[in-house]
């Protein structure tokens, strides 16, 4: 699959993920607003019902209610914590009124009403004739508490939904293999080669050559950028063919050279060649060759090792098999001589 298709696929998955989160937020906000509207409508109807009940109590008497009886009715109604204030008016003025202070205790009426309270009004009658009005104000305090609990539930629901939605996205990316590519790219950035005098010397020489080339060109663009090279190899599958061809040409005579160096007792040359094979083999996916080269170095560097011929022969055989597999037609197939212990 090409890199453009992978990129478009990741962008589409990210857009769907963001759209899902926005949908969850919109559903939560819609639920909160709907609950608030329902609570307001319910509070208005309850205020009207409370005013109607008080008006019915005041209308039960055959005579015009006096101040004492009205105060008794109002004081009994104020036992309901939902009621913020009650005011009873007659044709001659106010008969009785009470409201609650900041400690939610009933106090005499003083014309101070909270702005967020909801009013309900009804007319009471005496002998079938309108005698006055009853005004009841309900506080939305209980509704605010319910709204707060509902908001907390919606936030928790959004967090759980977002976590599940994000988990689904991560699972999809893992199924597509994007995490493995990200891990390999991160490993290339953080991995450091083994600190050996030879590799340090090569690295220092490479930096010096690059610096010299840059100074000769006189521009800010580097002649060689390892990051651009690795990025090109990841994005272009054909780059592996170039790597395989360079590996074949570099180590074409490697099996025969290993046999000759071992026959001549060139341990340092064999170790140097083993280090090169150990570093180059992973580039073509030859993990068995890398392990064989590592074992050959361990055997050659171990003064107590008596069987050095076997690791050397296994390394030569592994290199020969890799060359044959990369070539396909045996063009670079070499015939190493027998290795004597």
Secondary structure, DSSP 8 states (H G I E B T S, - for coil): --HHHHHHHHHHHHHHHHHHHHHHHHHHHHHHHHHHHHHHHHHHHHHHHHHHHHHHHHHTSSS---HHHHHHHHHHHTTSTTEEEEEEEETTEEEEEEEE-TTS-EEE--S---TT-EEEEEEEEETTEEEEEEEEEE-THHHHHHHHHHHHHHHHHHHHHHHHHHHHHHHHHHHHTHHHHHHHHHHHHH------HHHHHHHHHHHHHHHHHHHHHTSSS-S--HHHHHHHHHH-TTHHHHHHHHHHHHSTTHHHHHHHHHHHT-HHHHHHHHHHHHHHHGGGT-HHHHHHHHHHHHHHH-TT-S-HHHHHHHHHHHHHHHHHHHHSS-TT---------
